[in-house]
Amino acid sequence: MTRSPRDAMLARLKSCAEGTIFEQKERLEGTAIAICKMIRRDAPNANASELAMIVRCFSDAFSGTSARRAVVAEFFDSFPDDLPAMRIAEGLENTHAQA
């Protein structure tokens, strides 16, 4: 069985959160939602390397503790530098809304 693009993105995020409280399912899901909101609201035209820089340099750009921001920055660093932010957001969004 192959996993969905969203499952693959969550697995990537979970690997970045390994060893932290953010690898717990509910916290991981909350972080994924926060990433999508941050991209769509603040940086839809950015790329992965710019997102990592934003999260590291502007603490008010992404809510949460410095540990959570470190996980998110590592997640953005795990992509090619020029990957568009919207591709990341689209990959994380819940597409399992099937009847």
C-alpha positions as CSV (number, residue, x, y, z in Angstrom):
1,M,0.0,0.0,0.0
2,T,1.4,3.4,-1.0
3,R,1.0,6.3,1.3
4,S,-0.7,9.6,0.3
5,P,1.4,12.7,-0.4
6,R,0.0,14.1,2.9
7,D,1.1,11.0,4.8
8,A,4.6,11.3,3.3
9,M,4.8,15.0,4.3
10,L,3.6,14.1,7.9
11,A,6.3,11.4,8.0
12,R,8.9,14.0,7.0
13,L,7.7,16.4,9.6
14,K,7.6,13.6,12.2
15,S,11.3,12.7,11.4
16,C,12.2,16.4,12.1
17,A,10.3,16.3,15.4
18,E,11.8,13.0,16.5
19,G,12.8,13.0,20.2
20,T,10.6,16.0,20.9
21,I,7.0,16.4,22.2
22,F,6.0,17.5,18.7
23,E,6.3,13.9,17.3
24,Q,3.1,13.1,19.3
25,K,0.2,12.7,16.8
26,E,-1.9,15.5,18.1
27,R,1.0,17.9,18.3
28,L,2.3,16.9,14.9
29,E,-1.1,17.5,13.4
30,G,-1.3,20.9,15.1
31,T,2.1,21.8,13.8
32,A,1.2,20.8,10.3
33,I,-2.0,22.9,10.4
34,A,0.0,25.9,11.8
35,I,2.6,25.5,9.0
36,C,-0.2,25.6,6.3
37,K,-1.8,28.7,7.9
38,M,1.6,30.5,8.2
39,I,2.4,29.8,4.6
40,R,-0.9,30.8,3.2
41,R,-1.2,33.9,5.4
42,D,2.4,35.2,5.5
43,A,4.6,33.7,2.8
44,P,2.7,32.1,-0.2
45,N,5.3,33.2,-2.6
46,A,8.3,32.1,-0.6
47,N,10.4,29.0,-1.1
48,A,11.6,26.4,1.4
49,S,14.9,28.2,2.3
50,E,13.1,31.5,2.8
51,L,10.5,29.8,5.0
52,A,13.3,28.3,7.2
53,M,14.9,31.8,7.5
54,I,11.6,33.4,8.4
55,V,10.9,30.9,11.2
56,R,14.4,31.2,12.6
57,C,14.7,35.0,12.4
58,F,11.2,36.2,13.2
59,S,9.7,34.5,16.3
60,D,6.4,36.2,15.8
61,A,6.0,34.7,12.3
62,F,5.3,31.2,13.7
63,S,3.6,30.6,17.0
64,G,5.0,28.4,19.6
65,T,8.1,27.7,21.6
66,S,11.6,28.0,20.2
67,A,11.7,24.1,20.2
68,R,8.6,24.1,17.9
69,R,10.1,26.7,15.6
70,A,13.4,24.6,15.5
71,V,11.4,21.6,14.3
72,V,9.6,23.6,11.7
73,A,12.8,25.2,10.4
74,E,14.4,21.7,10.2
75,F,11.3,20.6,8.2
76,F,11.7,23.5,5.8
77,D,15.4,22.7,5.5
78,S,14.6,19.1,4.5
79,F,13.3,20.3,1.1
80,P,15.2,21.6,-1.9
81,D,15.9,25.4,-1.3
82,D,13.8,26.5,-4.3
83,L,10.7,24.4,-3.5
84,P,7.7,26.7,-3.6
85,A,6.0,27.2,-0.2
86,M,2.6,26.5,-1.6
87,R,3.7,23.0,-2.7
88,I,4.6,22.4,1.0
89,A,1.3,23.7,2.2
90,E,-0.7,21.7,-0.4
91,G,1.2,18.6,0.6
92,L,0.3,19.0,4.2
93,E,-3.3,19.9,3.8
94,N,-5.9,17.2,4.7
95,T,-7.2,15.7,1.4
96,H,-8.9,12.8,3.2
97,A,-12.3,14.4,3.2
98,Q,-14.0,11.6,1.3
99,A,-17.5,10.5,2.0
